[in-house]
Structures are given as C-alpha cells and as structure tokens.
Amino acid sequence: MDLIVPVLLQLAVTSPLLLVWLVGIVLAVLRLHDARFRLVLIALILFLILNVTGTVVNLVLPISLQRRFMPAAEIGAILGGVGLVRVLLETVGWVLLLVALFRRTPQDRLTGEGKA
C-alpha cells in the first residue's frame, strides 16, 4: 500500500502522453472501417498498456524482490529482462504504426499513387 502514491505520481508525470494515446485510440476507433486505423488502434493500446504496467512493475518489483532478500545482481537481471520484453513489445507497436502510415491502400494501387 505504501507504493500507491509513487505509482500515482509517476502516472501523473506521464499523463500528457497517456492522454495523447487515449485521444489517438478514440480517433482510431472512429475510423475502424480503414484497416490502417486498426493497426494504429492496436499500437496505441499496446503503448498505453506498456506504459501503465511498466510504471507499476518498475516501482513495485524491485521493492518486492528486496523484501524477499534477493541479491541486487538478481534484481538487476530480472529488471533487465523485464526491460528487454518491454522494448521488444514497444518495437512491435512502432512497426505497426509505420506499416499503417506507409502501407499502400488498394486505392493507391489502382491510381498508381504511393510508389516510392
């Protein structure tokens, strides 16, 4: 319970970014008829989940592991693994956004637009 305040403070610090993602999610939902916005929606939801869960994990996990008398080296290795998973998932989100942004639509193929 003593970690609620630090978690909330950290989420407050990232709230502008969370707000941007929430607005993006709403806008993507309104345009779901276009497959590109489905990719945007998935990416933004992924970013939002990763940010919130990452904030909680990065604050709670080290203290929880310390209370179990885990050595600092092991805690560091666990946090490193968590960080690696988070970066890989964020990379997936960015790939989805880039595909949504630069993928040629069927209309582009018909008109010949969008060729590099």
Sequence and secondary structure as in RCSB ss.txt:
>XXXX:A:sequence
MDLIVPVLLQLAVTSPLLLVWLVGIVLAVLRLHDARFRLVLIALILFLILNVTGTVVNLVLPISLQRRFMPAAEI
GAILGGVGLVRVLLETVGWVLLLVALFRRTPQDRLTGEGKA
>XXXX:A:secstr
 TTHHHHHHHHHHTHHHHHHHHHHHHHHHTTTTSHHHHHHHHHHHHHHHHHHHHHHHHHHHHHHHHHTT  HHHH
HHHHHHHHHHHHHHHHHHHHHHHHHHH   HHHHHHTTT  
